[in-house]
């Protein structure tokens, strides 16, 4: 076919075809006698593929990479590009919904009796802007792609030892611990169900903080509390290599696992080939409303800022069914006083590594989390595994 015939068959312009040629996406043969381009069936198929990827908003750079994966027969890599594009579209859709909600609230304010207080409109706009920025500003500062290969060894090594201090996880070596030589007061790990205040048992010891101490215990607790019925649909956010999702899969749940790290997900796929695995993150879950019977997450929520944590909770609600439940396992402070005491202890000990970890992460306040969930109509319970690690369950009352 010549270019006009190719354009007519595909329903696109000859100019568009020339543009794709200029970008190196297709390389049609040229006739030796006149230099005119000749388009084969393979060229037509390639142009159709380009048009399809452009239709979903994929950039030319990503299309180039996607075509390379297609040429090599790498279906998994192609799927990752498509999932990334889908995640972008979900983020845009969620943001549009939020803008529509804000606009409706402005309309409702304008309809109220009496003079309009314009400052209320400004407050709404500022709130919407802050949340939009929170959604857009998250990035993986810890580079979990590089940690995927040793992740399971790290968590198991850290889970096998006792602890009292902590450091930032990106500084952990492969044995899962960063050893601290200072002597200081620590709290012994203990269980504490319900809403009671933590108690401290003080000893002077030489210790280290292990981010994943009580790891298996906490995951088992989460799976036990969720207790999925056979075939229930569950979502694990920030799944890593799928350890929590795998436990729920063994309980009979139909599990979907998402993570922003390709390498973590590749290992998850290898370990659990029957699991649905998808690229994504807390702030724009790439699923339609009311898709899951429960949502869980472990050791991931603290990577979000406070504003982002609120967005994440709203996203969990969006994808849950009306009776859907939430299970969160993470490092948390019980309340503001607990956090202040912890920071003060770190400052007094002069432990810069500990202070840096406190600055880099946003360990939520358990009391605030429970309060927000209860305002949304959930009943909550929680158990404490050690100084900071808690498992929280939220079940709707309706």
Secondary structure, DSSP 8 states (H G I E B T S, - for coil): --HHHHHHHHTS-HHHHHHHHHTTS---EE-TTT--EE--HHHHHHHHHHHHHHHTT--HHHHHHHHHHHHTT-HHHHHHHHHHHHHHHHHHHHHHHHHHHHHHHHHHHHHSSS---HHHHHHHHHHHHHHHHHHHS---TT-HHHHGGGHHHHHHHHHTS--S----GGG--TTS-EEEEEEEEE-------TT-------EEEEEEE-TTTTHHHHHHHHHHHH---TT-EEEEET-TTTHHHHHHHHTT-EEEEEES-HHHHHHHHHH-TTSEEEE--GGG-SS-TT-EEEEEEES-GGGS-HHHHHHHHHHHHHHEEEEEEEEEEEE-BSSHHHHHHHHHHHHHHT-HHHHHHHHH----BHHHHHHHHHHTTEEEEEEE-SSSEEEEEEEE--
